Structure formats: structure tokens, C-alpha cells
Amino acid sequence: MTMQRIAVTGSSGFIGSRLIRKLMDRGFNAAEIDLATGTDLLDAKSLSNLGGFDCWIHLAAKSFVPDSFRDPSGFLLHNFQTTLNVLEKARQDKARVIFMSSYLYGEPRLLPVTEEHPLAPHNPYAASKLAGENLCRCYFSDFHVPVTILRPFNIYGSGQNKAFLIPTIINQMVSGYIELMDSRPKRDFVYVDDVVDAIALEAQMNRQGLHIYNLGYGESISVKDLVDLLADIYGKHFEVRFKNEYRKNEILDIVADISKIKNELRWQPTYSIKMGLKKMLPEEKFS
């Protein structure tokens, strides 16, 4: 059997760098596709200069939600165009696509949230991902490009951009003083290594059709409880101040229903939030 050639966009990023190592460890021929390796995903000609692939894993995107409010057109144009170019290249290659989407459900009508929940993106970043999903559906229905859409909830882990919530808390912990906007929101945090395992598992399945899966842990934790948990893990007291500033379109509780991916892919998360935080932060950092 010929070894699959897999292209990973965003291969130098938070998820992509781990995924490349995982795929290579599993014997795949994985190609790193991003600006750092000389490919501009906004330029269709740049992709056409690449060889053919059996599977495209599309991770590359602008993704920091607050920035999407400051530059909505930039987010929408970038994330739409790069997805369109990847899908068109996959059509030409007769390849499969694994598309990394996002939480698109808006204010949940019922928890936990299943994949059948109505879609209601609540920020420009999510809107750009819904546009990407619609492109995926188009290329599946019109050109029979097999697509798997993954909807991760809140990914975290070592090496994440410092602007995200957990790295922000951790960096402030070093000073002994934590200042955050809002104590209330509860989120379903899934560790990056579990996300990578799900993507790699889907890549090796080599399936046809259109498939959509939530990616989460299946439980939520509030910002306040997250801070308390970090303090408990390290046995330290931290002065904490919440400014009670509320983010636009804030959702107070999000929990993923992950029964579908458990049943169909035999995937389940292995890192609880406590395990993931311990893996992120060596105790000696706070000694």
C-alpha cells in the first residue's frame, strides 16, 4: 500500500508543529505548508507549485477572537480565501480535506452541545469559520471532495499564544498578582495533545463522505475556578482581581457533547484540565 502524502497547513503553529511530529511518528509522509516553508496560502499559484497530496489538513487561520473584532474584514478575507485555495487544490489532487473549524453554536439552547445544534457564530472569527465550513460543503456536494470538519471548543497547552486565557493567567501568576476581566464564563477546555491525536486518527481513517465532529473534554470550568485550581496545584496564594469587564457577545457556559467522535472514531480525551495544567507548568517555575 502506498504511503499517504499529507499536507498540513499552519505546520509551524501551536497545533501544526505537534501534528507534524505525530504524523511522522506514525509513518505518514507529512509536508509542512505555511509561510515559514515558503507557501503563501492566500496565493493559489503558490499552492499549485506544490506536488500532489492524498490529504490536506487545514489548520492555518487567523484565530485570536479579540483581534477579529478589531479587523473583521481581514479575518474573514484571510480565513475564507485560504480555505478556498486549499479546497481547490484538494479537488485538483483528488484528495481528502480535514478542516479545523471552531465553536459555532452561539448561546447554547441545551448543554451539552451536539453537532446538530443550530449554528449561530457570535464573533467575526467564528463567522469566518462558518464560511469555511460552507465552502467545504460546497466542494463535497459539487465536486465530491471528502471532508471532515472538526469543531474544537477551547484548546490549550504548552506553547500557546500568551494572549489566550490560560497563558495569561500563568504569566501573571509569576508576579503573585492576577488581574482578569470576568470571573463568570465557563469553558470546555481540551488539551492540545488530545486534539492532535484526534486529527491524526482521522487522517489514518482515509474515509470518504462528509463528517462533522465536536472536539472537547465534555466538562466546563469557570474562569474563577480555573484560577483557584492553578493556585491549588502549586500550593501558592495569589492576589486576584476581576475587573468585571464583559466581552462583547460573551457566552456564560459551553460544554461539548463528544459522544459522536467517541463512537465513530473511538477517540476520547485523556487530559483532564488538572492534568493539562500540570503538563503546561513545571512546579519548579514557582519554587
Summary of the structure (lengths in Angstrom):
residues: 287
radius of gyration: 19.1
end to end distance: 52.4
largest distance: 58.9
contacts: 931
relative contact order: 0.14
helix: 42%
strand: 18%
